[in-house]
Amino acid sequence: MPTVLVVDDDPQIRELLRRLLTREGWRVLEACHGEEALLQMQRQVPDLCILDVDMPVLDGLRARRRMLEQPALQPVPVLMMSGSWTGTEEHTVGILTKPFTLQDVVTAVAPFQVRRQPKG
């Protein structure tokens, strides 16, 4: 079962995504800010990270940059999520614009549904 890490400071959004993604066959991990996300990823590297841009403690853009400093986290695909940010971030696979529909989420995560195969 592929694993996704959902990172958002809004517990309602995390709950919505957890329910939807679980139903779609994902194992869902959660974090409420970038620091917590990095700690989660030290315990288990996810197959996909859905990362909110605007969060307290450590925002999504800075968290992604810190991920890129760690070789084990560099290959993790990151789908940025925001209601206001429309920029592009190098080394991300796209943006999920808030508000989003459930179908938007399903479509965005579908390419990452197949679990990565370990090297070697």
Helices and strands as residue ranges (DSSP letters): E 3-7, H 11-23, E 27-31, H 34-43, E 48-52, H 60-68, E 78-82, E 94-97, H 102-109, G 110-112
